[in-house]
Amino acid sequence: MTYSRTIRPANRLGTLAAVGALHVAALYAVISGLAVVFVPHDDPPPFSAINHPLPKLPPVHKPPSHHARQPLPDPLPQPTQSTEVFIPLGPAGGPAVGGDTRPLDPPLPPLRPNPPLFTPKSARPLGQPGTWVGESDYPTGELRLGHAGAVGFSLTIGSAGQVTGCTVTRSSGYRALDEATCRLLARRARFEPARDEQGLPAAGAYASTVRWQIPD
């Protein structure tokens, strides 16, 4: 047996519209549920860093602890034991027989003393030494007795040129004539002082003879 169903055109359009609406709603729901919202953000600047080396810190010195073991001081050097060496000598104090006594080849030159800076000079009399003692100086008593003779003398001269001492080196045989000689020379004789190796005034000496002779 055959059934047939008759659908009117108005109902068919409504059904198609409803089905299409359902498909649209379902499609929207699917699209809305799967949608992802992207919020734009500005890109941050790239990060950069520079490594600067830190200064080296000085070592920390810890105070020594009383309980810490102190280092022992270095031991004192021990004196080395000296060894005596005996060198036999010959009978004259020279090396023993068989020793090497040959002279050095070539021999060492002799040492020469350094030359003085200034040539030393002896004291020189000022004026005429013959005028230091005259006929008028003859002792009266010796002249009356006729005593005469030559008196040798030696004078010491100071650095200022004055006579500082008189010594009779040869007597006339008469004490009065000897004493008169030294007394007159000490008062009248004057000298240019001596000079040492540096050219400085120095003490000196002068020697000569005074002859006492009775005038005619």
C-alpha positions in Angstrom: 0.0 0.0 0.0 1.4 3.3 -0.9 1.4 6.5 1.3 1.8 9.9 0.0 2.2 13.1 2.0 1.5 16.3 0.7 3.4 19.4 2.0 2.3 22.8 1.2 4.7 25.3 -0.2 4.3 27.9 2.6 5.2 25.4 5.3 8.2 24.2 3.3 9.6 27.6 3.1 9.2 28.2 6.8 10.9 24.9 7.6 13.8 25.8 5.3 14.1 29.2 7.0 14.1 27.6 10.5 16.7 25.1 9.5 18.9 27.8 8.0 18.6 29.9 11.1 19.6 26.9 13.2 22.7 26.3 11.0 23.6 30.0 11.2 23.3 30.0 15.0 25.3 26.8 15.3 28.0 28.2 13.1 28.2 31.5 15.1 28.4 29.6 18.3 31.3 27.5 16.9 33.1 30.5 15.6 32.6 32.5 18.8 33.8 29.7 21.0 37.0 29.1 19.0 37.8 32.8 18.6 41.0 34.2 20.3 41.4 37.9 21.1 44.9 39.2 20.4 45.8 42.4 22.3 48.8 44.2 20.6 51.7 45.1 22.9 54.7 47.3 22.1 57.9 45.3 21.9 60.2 46.1 24.9 63.8 47.4 24.1 66.4 44.7 23.9 68.3 44.2 27.2 72.1 44.8 27.2 74.7 44.6 29.9 78.4 45.5 30.2 80.6 43.6 32.6 83.0 46.0 34.5 85.7 44.2 36.5 85.6 45.1 40.2 88.8 46.3 42.0 90.7 43.6 43.7 90.2 43.8 47.4 93.3 43.8 49.6 93.8 40.7 51.6 92.4 40.7 55.1 95.0 40.3 57.8 93.7 38.6 60.7 95.2 39.5 64.1 97.3 36.6 65.4 95.5 34.5 67.9 97.1 33.9 71.2 96.3 30.3 70.7 97.9 30.2 67.2 101.3 28.7 66.9 103.9 31.3 66.4 106.7 30.6 63.8 110.0 29.8 65.3 112.8 32.4 64.7 115.6 31.5 62.3 118.5 29.8 64.1 121.6 31.9 64.7 124.4 31.1 62.3 127.0 29.0 64.0 130.6 30.1 63.7 132.6 27.9 61.5 135.5 26.2 63.1 138.8 27.8 61.9 141.6 25.6 60.7 145.2 26.6 61.5 147.7 26.3 58.7 151.3 25.8 59.6 153.8 27.0 57.0 157.4 25.8 57.8 160.1 28.5 57.5 163.7 28.2 56.8 166.5 29.0 59.3 166.6 32.6 58.2 162.9 33.2 58.5 162.4 32.6 54.8 160.4 29.8 53.1 161.4 26.2 53.7 163.8 24.5 51.4 162.0 23.5 48.2 159.6 26.4 48.2 159.1 28.6 45.2 161.3 31.6 45.9 161.4 32.9 42.3 160.8 36.7 42.0 157.6 38.0 40.3 157.8 38.3 36.5 157.7 41.1 35.8 158.7 42.6 39.2 156.4 45.2 40.7 157.6 48.8 40.3 158.8 50.6 43.5 156.3 52.9 45.2 157.0 56.5 44.6 156.0 59.1 47.3 153.8 61.9 46.1 155.7 65.1 45.4 155.1 67.8 48.0 152.7 70.6 47.0 155.3 73.2 48.0 159.1 73.0 48.3 159.9 73.6 52.0 162.1 76.6 52.7 164.3 77.3 55.7 164.3 80.5 57.7 166.3 83.3 56.2 167.8 86.3 58.1 166.4 89.7 57.3 169.0 92.5 56.9 172.8 91.9 57.4 173.6 89.3 60.1 177.1 91.0 60.5 175.4 94.1 62.0 173.6 92.2 64.8 176.8 92.4 67.0 179.3 95.3 66.8 182.5 96.6 68.5 180.4 98.8 70.8 178.7 95.6 72.2 182.0 94.2 73.6 181.7 93.6 77.3 183.8 96.1 79.2 185.3 93.7 81.6 186.2 91.2 78.9 187.7 94.0 76.8 189.8 95.2 79.7 191.1 91.7 80.5 191.8 91.1 76.8 189.4 88.1 76.4 188.5 87.3 72.8 187.2 84.3 70.9 184.6 82.9 68.5 181.2 81.8 69.7 179.2 79.3 67.6 175.5 79.4 68.1 172.2 77.9 66.9 168.9 79.8 67.0 165.4 78.5 66.9 163.0 80.6 64.8 159.3 80.8 65.4 156.6 80.9 62.7 156.5 84.7 63.0 160.2 85.1 62.3 161.3 85.9 65.9 164.1 84.2 67.9 162.6 81.7 70.4 165.9 80.1 71.6 169.7 80.3 71.5 172.2 77.5 72.1 176.0 78.0 72.2 177.4 75.1 70.0 181.0 76.2 70.5 182.2 78.3 73.4 184.7 81.1 73.2 186.2 80.0 76.5 184.7 82.9 78.3 181.2 82.8 79.8 180.6 86.5 79.5 181.2 86.5 75.7 179.0 83.5 75.3 176.1 85.0 77.2 176.5 88.4 75.4 176.2 86.6 72.1 172.8 85.0 72.8 171.5 88.0 74.5 172.2 90.4 71.6 171.0 87.9 68.9 167.7 87.3 70.7 167.0 91.1 70.8 168.2 92.1 67.3 168.0 89.1 64.9 164.9 88.9 62.7 164.1 86.3 60.1 161.7 85.4 57.3 160.0 82.3 58.7 160.4 78.9 57.2 157.8 77.3 55.0 156.4 73.8 55.2 155.3 71.5 52.3 152.0 73.4 52.0 153.7 76.8 51.9 152.5 77.7 55.4 154.9 79.5 58.0 156.6 77.0 60.2 159.3 76.9 62.9 162.9 76.9 61.7 166.5 77.2 62.7 169.6 79.2 61.9 173.2 78.6 62.9 176.3 80.8 62.6 179.3 82.2 64.5 180.1 85.5 66.2 183.8 86.4 66.5 184.8 88.6 69.5 188.0 90.4 68.6 189.7 93.2 70.5 189.8 96.3 68.2 193.1 97.9 67.4 
